[in-house]
């Protein structure tokens, strides 16, 4: 079994450290999580306004449990069209999220997005999401940073 709570706590602690470190304290954090790391990112971002955006690639948001209902951060789920189980789990989780949320299906992509062009599409979608919800110079931030889960 995966220890999502432990992974989420590590991510929270890294985010808190970055908020106190002089070189990164003015950056707005965003989380990118793949597979089980996506659940950890959702749990770590639940109930906070500091994290500005989340991108989940082939994630398992179902493993975030009831914490997912407390996520108000703009969240993008990217799932492979040839990964029906994970696609269904993401579609169900999407309904539980608060705030801005979107599901993008990459046609013919499997769970690891190994097909030609699949990871490039993930990168483009994730970049667009982060740029939209974490623009440089917005609010108190002078830039953005993404912490991978």
Residue pairs with C-beta under 8 A, 6 or more apart in sequence:
2 36
2 39
2 63
4 36
4 39
4 40
4 43
4 63
4 64
4 65
5 43
7 36
7 37
7 39
7 40
7 43
7 149
8 39
8 40
8 41
8 43
8 44
8 67
9 44
10 40
11 31
11 40
11 41
11 44
11 147
11 149
12 44
14 147
15 29
15 44
15 50
15 51
15 147
18 24
18 25
18 27
18 29
18 145
18 147
19 25
19 29
19 50
24 145
26 140
26 141
26 142
26 143
27 141
27 142
27 143
27 144
27 145
28 50
28 52
28 134
28 138
28 139
28 141
28 143
28 144
28 145
29 50
29 51
29 52
29 144
29 145
29 146
29 147
30 51
30 52
30 53
30 54
30 55
30 130
30 133
30 134
30 144
30 145
30 146
30 147
31 41
31 44
31 45
31 51
31 53
31 54
31 55
31 146
31 147
31 148
31 149
32 41
32 54
32 55
32 56
32 57
32 126
32 146
32 147
32 148
32 149
33 39
33 40
33 41
33 42
33 54
33 55
33 56
33 57
33 59
33 148
33 149
34 56
34 57
34 58
34 59
34 149
35 58
35 59
35 60
35 111
36 59
36 60
36 63
37 59
37 148
37 149
38 54
38 56
38 57
38 58
38 59
38 60
38 61
38 77
38 149
39 59
39 60
39 61
39 62
39 63
39 64
40 149
41 54
41 56
41 59
41 149
42 54
42 56
42 61
42 64
42 67
42 68
42 71
42 75
43 64
43 65
43 67
44 51
44 149
45 51
45 54
45 71
45 73
46 64
46 67
46 68
46 70
46 71
47 70
48 73
49 72
49 73
51 73
52 73
52 74
52 133
52 134
52 141
52 144
53 73
53 74
53 75
53 76
53 129
53 130
53 132
53 133
53 134
54 71
54 73
54 74
54 75
54 76
55 75
55 76
55 78
55 125
55 126
55 129
55 130
56 75
56 76
56 77
56 78
56 90
57 78
57 113
57 122
57 126
58 78
58 79
58 80
58 83
58 86
58 111
58 112
58 113
59 77
59 79
59 86
59 90
60 86
60 89
61 68
61 77
61 89
61 90
61 93
62 89
62 92
62 93
64 71
64 93
68 93
68 96
68 97
69 96
69 97
69 98
70 98
71 97
71 98
71 99
72 98
72 99
73 99
74 99
74 100
74 101
74 129
74 132
74 133
75 97
75 99
75 100
75 101
75 102
76 101
76 102
76 103
76 104
76 125
76 126
76 129
77 90
77 93
77 94
77 101
77 102
77 103
77 104
78 104
78 106
78 122
78 125
78 126
79 86
79 87
79 90
79 103
79 104
79 105
79 106
80 86
80 87
80 105
80 106
80 108
80 109
80 110
80 111
80 113
80 118
81 87
81 105
81 106
81 107
81 108
81 109
82 108
82 109
82 110
83 109
83 110
83 111
86 111
87 105
90 103
91 103
94 101
94 102
94 103
100 133
102 129
104 125
106 113
106 118
106 121
106 122
108 115
108 118
109 115
109 118
109 121
113 119
113 122
130 144
130 146
134 141
134 144
135 144
136 142
136 143
136 144
137 143
